[in-house]
Amino acid sequence: MKTEHKIYIALVVLALLGVGVFFTQKKERAEREARSVTAATADLPSVGFSSDDVEKITKISIKNADKSDVTLEKKGDTWEVTKPVSAKAHTANVRSVLDNLKELKMKEAIDRTTATYGQYELTDEKALHLVAYKGDEKALDIYLGKSGSRGQMARVDGKDGVYVVGGYSSYLYTREPKNWRDNAILKFETDNVIQASVENKNGLFSFSKNGDAWSGTFAPRKAGKLGPAGAKWEKLDPEKVKDLLRAYQGLGAEDFGDGKSAADTGLDDPLANGGVVKIKLKDNAGDFTVNVGKTAKGQSRYATKEGGDGTIYVISSWSADWALAEPKRFEKSEKKDDMKGGDAHDDEAAGHMDLGHE
């Protein structure tokens, strides 16, 4: 065999040996890294819940640094707010928290000491403190702090260190206290309504449905005294009655008037301060009465539901304003009789042009 051939063979063998060494070292490095990751995550705190475990939670405490503390407790099959007030809880919002608890998972350790709690807003004063109970036993006690490029920072009670937790949706836990409460006031289908009325300082508006057609009457109030109802209300617009019903069919509270007296809210005399809306469903499926009082904030007003638990609600002006209605609120819009044919269109177009120049 020629010398040059021997040299080529030796080079090939050497190259193959080099490739073998490279892949061997790569495999060993990957195994070391895997063992390192396993070792690093093996002692991470466990924070998640299985689907079965989450259903065993009976109490949730949430302490926000800048909001009132909230405590939710399961009573039988329903959830209630027990702090800062006692009230029925908003079922969907509680459910969203329970579902999110199943997604929590510790991903990595940032610091195994307490030295950086301030840096990551994990001090008692800054962090959101979440505690979940199974009966009297704590199933989770965790503090949530700053969220950054590395993820959501957290620490676990009883274990020093800053960790990154995955699956946490902060907006689910940082609601205002009022948003943990059940805000539903009324729930009905407008097609099931057969009668409705609005009474206020202006008078009494009475509406009834025959088939699919709405009719109504108006009895004016003068000097505080209700007079007789007029004849058939020719100017009544049935679509306005439907608008009234739509405003109340899924009536919910914007806020609550806890601690307010009847005089404060004007609910001691709703006819003078706001109005009374009554709705009757067919087949004796229900009668609803909502008393509307004084302005709470902005244009929203205080309200209560008769036959309820006495909760004072704050409802939007879109709903509340119907209780304060004047006759024209339920009447057809007036049209100018002298606007006919082309002249009417010309005048309307001119009006639009003038508005455009202003």
C-alpha positions in Angstrom: 0.0 0.0 0.0 1.3 3.4 -1.0 2.3 5.8 1.7 -0.2 8.4 0.6 -3.0 5.9 0.8 -2.1 5.0 4.4 -2.1 8.7 5.2 -5.7 9.1 3.7 -6.9 6.1 5.7 -5.4 7.4 8.9 -7.1 10.8 8.4 -10.5 9.2 7.8 -10.1 7.1 10.9 -9.1 10.1 12.9 -12.0 12.1 11.5 -14.4 9.3 12.5 -12.9 9.1 15.9 -13.4 12.9 16.3 -17.0 12.6 15.2 -17.6 9.8 17.7 -16.0 11.8 20.5 -18.1 14.9 19.6 -21.4 13.0 19.7 -20.4 11.2 22.9 -19.6 14.4 24.6 -22.8 16.0 23.3 -24.9 13.1 24.7 -23.1 13.3 28.1 -23.7 17.1 28.2 -27.4 16.7 27.5 -27.6 14.0 30.2 -25.9 16.3 32.7 -28.2 19.2 31.8 -31.2 16.9 32.1 -30.1 15.7 35.5 -29.4 19.3 36.5 -32.9 20.4 35.5 -34.4 17.5 37.3 -32.5 18.3 40.4 -33.4 21.9 40.1 -37.1 21.3 39.8 -37.4 18.3 42.1 -37.6 20.6 45.2 -39.9 23.2 43.7 -43.0 23.8 45.8 -46.2 22.1 44.5 -48.9 24.6 43.9 -51.4 23.2 41.4 -54.6 21.2 42.0 -56.0 18.3 40.1 -59.6 18.5 38.8 -60.8 16.4 41.7 -58.8 18.3 44.4 -60.0 21.7 43.3 -63.6 20.6 43.9 -62.7 20.0 47.5 -61.8 23.6 48.1 -64.2 25.2 50.6 -62.7 28.6 51.2 -60.6 31.1 49.3 -58.9 34.2 50.9 -57.5 36.9 48.7 -55.6 39.9 50.1 -54.8 42.6 47.6 -52.3 45.2 48.5 -54.5 48.1 47.2 -58.0 46.6 47.6 -60.1 45.3 50.4 -59.5 41.7 51.5 -62.0 39.2 50.1 -63.0 35.9 51.6 -65.2 33.4 49.7 -66.7 30.4 51.4 -68.6 27.4 50.0 -71.9 26.9 51.9 -73.5 23.6 50.7 -73.4 23.8 46.9 -73.2 27.6 46.6 -70.4 30.1 47.2 -70.8 33.2 49.4 -68.7 36.3 50.1 -68.1 36.5 53.8 -65.6 39.4 53.8 -65.8 42.4 53.5 -69.6 41.9 53.5 -71.9 38.9 53.7 -73.5 38.3 50.3 -74.1 35.7 47.6 -71.0 35.3 45.5 -70.8 35.8 41.7 -70.7 32.1 40.7 -68.9 32.6 37.4 -66.1 34.7 38.9 -65.5 32.1 41.7 -65.6 29.3 39.1 -62.9 31.1 37.0 -60.6 31.2 40.0 -61.1 27.5 40.8 -60.4 26.6 37.2 -57.2 28.7 37.2 -55.9 27.0 40.3 -55.6 23.8 38.2 -53.3 25.6 35.8 -50.7 26.8 38.4 -47.3 25.2 38.2 -43.8 26.2 39.6 -41.4 26.5 36.7 -38.1 27.6 38.2 -36.3 29.1 41.2 -35.0 32.6 40.9 -33.5 33.0 44.4 -33.4 30.5 47.2 -33.4 33.2 49.9 -35.6 36.1 51.1 -33.1 38.7 50.0 -35.0 39.8 46.8 -38.6 39.8 48.1 -38.7 43.6 47.9 -37.3 43.6 44.4 -40.0 41.3 43.2 -42.8 42.9 45.2 -43.2 39.8 47.3 -43.3 41.4 50.7 -46.4 41.1 52.9 -47.3 44.7 52.1 -46.9 44.5 48.3 -47.9 41.0 47.2 -51.2 39.5 46.5 -51.7 36.8 49.2 -53.8 33.8 48.1 -54.9 31.1 50.5 -57.1 28.1 49.5 -58.5 25.8 52.2 -59.9 22.3 52.2 -62.0 22.5 55.3 -59.8 23.9 58.1 -56.6 22.8 56.3 -54.6 25.1 54.1 -54.2 23.5 50.7 -52.3 26.5 49.2 -50.7 29.6 50.7 -48.9 31.6 48.1 -47.8 35.2 47.5 -47.8 36.7 44.0 -45.7 39.7 43.1 -44.2 41.3 40.1 -44.6 40.0 36.6 -41.9 40.4 34.1 -40.1 38.9 31.1 -39.3 35.8 33.1 -42.9 35.3 34.2 -44.9 35.7 37.3 -42.9 35.9 40.5 -44.1 34.1 43.6 -43.2 32.8 47.0 -44.8 30.1 49.1 -45.5 30.5 52.8 -43.1 28.5 54.9 -40.5 28.2 52.2 -37.8 30.8 51.5 -37.2 31.7 47.9 -38.5 33.5 44.8 -40.0 31.3 42.1 -41.6 31.7 38.7 -45.1 30.3 38.5 -46.9 29.5 35.3 -50.6 29.5 34.5 -51.5 32.4 36.8 -54.0 34.9 35.4 -53.8 37.9 37.7 -57.0 39.7 36.5 -59.0 36.8 38.0 -57.8 37.6 41.5 -57.5 41.4 41.5 -61.2 42.2 41.1 -62.8 44.9 43.1 -64.7 43.5 46.1 -68.1 44.4 44.5 -67.2 42.2 41.5 -67.1 39.1 43.7 -70.8 39.6 44.6 -73.7 38.3 42.6 -75.0 41.4 40.8 -78.1 39.8 39.2 -81.3 41.6 40.0 -83.8 40.5 37.4 -83.9 37.7 34.8 -86.8 37.1 32.4 -87.6 36.8 28.7 -89.3 39.8 27.2 -91.7 37.6 25.2 -93.1 36.3 28.4 -94.2 39.7 29.7 -97.9 40.5 29.6 -98.1 43.6 31.7 -95.7 46.4 32.7 -96.0 49.8 34.5 -94.0 52.7 35.5 -95.1 55.1 38.2 -93.3 58.3 39.3 -93.9 62.0 40.0 -95.3 62.5 36.5 -98.0 59.8 36.8 -98.7 56.2 36.1 -97.9 54.5 32.8 -99.7 51.2 32.3 -99.0 48.8 29.4 -100.6 45.5 28.5 -100.0 43.0 25.7 -102.7 41.4 23.6 -101.1 38.8 21.4 -98.0 40.5 20.2 -99.5 44.0 20.3 -98.8 46.5 23.1 -101.3 49.1 24.2 -101.1 51.6 27.1 -102.6 54.4 29.1 -101.3 57.3 31.1 -102.7 58.7 34.3 -101.1 62.1 35.1 -100.2 63.1 38.7 -101.1 66.6 39.7 -100.2 68.2 43.0 -99.0 64.8 44.1 -102.3 63.1 43.4 -102.8 60.6 40.7 -105.7 61.4 38.3 -107.7 59.2 36.1 -106.1 57.5 33.1 -106.8 59.1 29.7 -108.4 57.5 26.7 -106.5 55.2 24.4 -102.9 56.4 24.0 -102.8 57.2 20.3 -99.2 58.4 20.3 -97.8 55.4 22.2 -94.9 53.7 20.4 -95.0 50.0 21.2 -91.2 49.8 20.4 -90.6 52.1 23.4 -92.3 49.6 25.7 -90.1 46.9 24.3 -87.1 49.1 25.0 -88.2 49.4 28.6 -88.4 45.6 28.9 -85.0 45.1 27.3 -83.5 47.5 29.9 -84.8 45.3 32.7 -84.8 41.8 31.4 -81.2 41.1 32.5 -80.9 43.9 35.1 -77.6 43.8 37.0 -76.0 46.0 39.5 -73.0 48.3 38.8 -72.3 48.6 42.5 -74.0 48.3 45.9 -75.3 50.8 48.5 -74.1 49.0 51.6 -74.6 51.0 54.8 -76.8 53.6 53.1 -80.1 54.5 54.8 -83.4 54.7 53.0 -83.3 58.5 53.2 -79.8 58.5 51.7 -80.8 56.5 48.8 -84.2 58.1 48.3 -85.8 54.6 48.5 -88.0 55.8 51.4 -90.1 57.5 48.7 -89.3 56.2 45.2 -92.3 57.9 43.6 -90.8 61.3 44.6 -87.1 60.5 44.1 -87.2 58.2 41.1 -89.9 55.7 40.2 -91.4 52.2 40.5 -91.2 49.7 37.6 -93.5 46.7 37.7 -93.3 43.7 35.3 -95.8 40.8 35.2 -95.0 37.5 33.4 -97.6 35.2 31.8 -98.8 32.0 33.3 -98.2 33.4 36.8 -94.4 32.9 36.2 -93.5 35.9 38.3 -94.1 39.5 39.2 -91.2 41.9 39.6 -91.1 45.3 41.3 -88.0 47.5 41.2 -87.9 50.7 43.2 -85.6 53.4 41.9 -84.3 56.2 44.1 -81.8 59.0 44.1 -78.7 59.4 42.1 -75.8 57.4 43.5 -72.9 58.5 41.3 -72.8 60.0 37.8 -76.2 59.3 36.4 -76.6 55.8 38.1 -79.2 55.4 40.7 -80.0 53.4 43.8 -82.5 50.6 43.5 -84.1 47.7 45.4 -86.1 44.7 44.4 -89.3 44.1 46.3 -89.4 40.6 47.8 -85.6 40.4 47.7 -83.1 40.3 50.6 -83.1 44.0 51.0 -79.9 44.6 49.1 -79.4 48.1 47.9 -78.1 48.1 44.3 -76.7 50.8 42.0 -78.1 50.5 38.5 -77.0 52.2 35.3 -78.8 55.3 34.0 -79.8 53.3 30.9 -82.1 51.2 33.1 -82.9 53.8 35.8 -84.0 56.6 33.5 -87.1 54.6 32.4 -88.4 54.8 36.0 -88.2 58.6 35.7 -89.9 58.8 32.3 -92.2 61.5 31.0 -95.0 60.7 28.5 -93.0 61.6 25.5 -90.4 58.9 26.4 -93.0 56.3 25.3 -94.4 58.2 22.3 -93.6 58.2 18.6 -91.3 60.8 17.3 -93.0 63.8 15.9 -92.7 64.5 12.1 -93.3 67.7 10.3 -96.5 67.4 8.2 -95.3 70.1 5.8 -92.3 68.0 4.7 -93.6 66.1 1.7 -91.9 64.6 -1.3 -88.9 66.3 -2.7 -89.2 69.3 -0.4 -88.7 67.2 2.7 -85.7 65.5 1.3 -84.2 68.9 0.2 -84.7 70.4 3.7 -83.2 67.3 5.3 -80.2 67.4 3.0 -79.8 71.1 3.7 -79.9 70.4 7.5 -77.1 67.9 7.1 -75.1 70.3 5.1 -75.5 73.0 7.8 -74.4 70.6 10.5 -71.3 69.7 8.5 -70.2 73.3 8.3 -70.5 73.9 12.1 
